[in-house]
Each structure stands twice: as C-alpha cells, then as structure tokens.
C-alpha cells in the first residue's frame, strides 16, 4: 500500500478552447460556467476537498484574467500559477511537473468536469494503490470526441492505451508518482495521451480506477451535459 498521502496537485488549463469559441463562447475556457460555477473554480474546489495542500495551475498567455480570478477567489490557498502558452498538452504537463513538490501528485485537465464526491473518491482510492503506480481515472461514460480507449485486466492494470476501441476511456484525472514525472520519453511525444501510452508500452505499472461520469467540456453540448449532471448530483449519494 502507498505510504504517502497525495498532498500536491496540478491543473492543465493552457488549451485555447477553440471548439467552445466556435460555438459562440467568448470567455476563456477555464471561466466557462457549469451551473454558475466556472470550470477552474469547480476543479480547484475538487482538489481542496480531496486534501490537496499545494496546487499548481498553468494557463496560456491570453488567460491573465483566469490567473487573476483564481487569486481573488482563493486568496488563502497555496496555488502557484504559471501563465505560459505551450505547444501541447504534454508540454503543459512538463511545466506543471517542474513546479510540483516531491511525492505523488494528482493532476486534472481543467475541462474534465467531475462530481466532487467521485473526484475525492478517486483520489483516496488511488492513494491506496502501490506508490509506484501511475493511476488513471477510467469510465464507460464516453463524452469525448476523440476518446482515449483503455484495455485493462481484471486486476486494474492497463496494458494498452489508444486505438479505436477498448474496455473504457480515460477521464482526464491522473495520479503520477514523482519518479514517473521525472522520466524522459523519446522525442516526438507531443500530447499527454501519447506519454500515457508510452508509459504502458514500456511496462510501467499503469492502473485504472473506474469513475462513473466525467464530462470533457469542449463544446456547448458538453456544457449542457455537465450542467444536467451537476443539477442531478446529490451530495449524499454513494456508489
């Protein structure tokens, strides 16, 4: 069992949100509201509820307003913000990884909208797994236009990521051990999903934990879907 609690976290929020802009949204993607709560505020509150004490966030260079919002909304939280445009989700991950303290880290994309109880449960269950395991939230709830399919055995070990089909899809929530965050993958990896696939291919201990529903908020239809889930979510429910 892991001897370390997960006290550090990172949020990847440096994407452009181009598909939401095509649908008419004019605000930065992290500020798009779900039932009145901006995406970035919701995910930060999820991290705090999960016991994360230091949080690192990356926004792109056009999102200074997002940084100001976070500082004003969470003045007492230990949140370190980097405003920098990156070439890819993997580059954003590397920037966040360099900011994180030693020990395991919980990482989420800003647009992975997840009910709070499910987020906290994922973090707690991941902390119970061996400390060298990289842990991915996986789900049967497919809301992504380009889902990353996962093949997983009965013990929860992931043998393959990618392809046109699989048992489940990744859900945008991850736990990375410190050693794994320091690995140098081969050249050519540009997206975080490619890095995850490389970890599985090289024989790293990559595991999946099932989560009921996470909405990848890329379009107006996703905003509406997440809003329906938020409205129907009950704090006392159990799964």
Secondary structure, 3 states (H helix, E strand, C coil): CCCCCCCEEEEEECCCCHHHHHCCCCCCHHHCEECCEEHHHHHHHHHHHCCCCEEEEEECCCCHHHHHHHHHHCCCCEEEEEECCCCCHHHHHHHHHHHCCCCCEEEEECCEEECHHHHHHHHHHHHCCCCCCEEEEEECCCCCCCCCEEEECCCCEEEEECCCCCCEEEEEEEEECHHHHCCCCCCCCCCHHHHHHHHHHCCCCEEEEECCCEEECCCHHHHHHHHHHHHHCCCCCCC
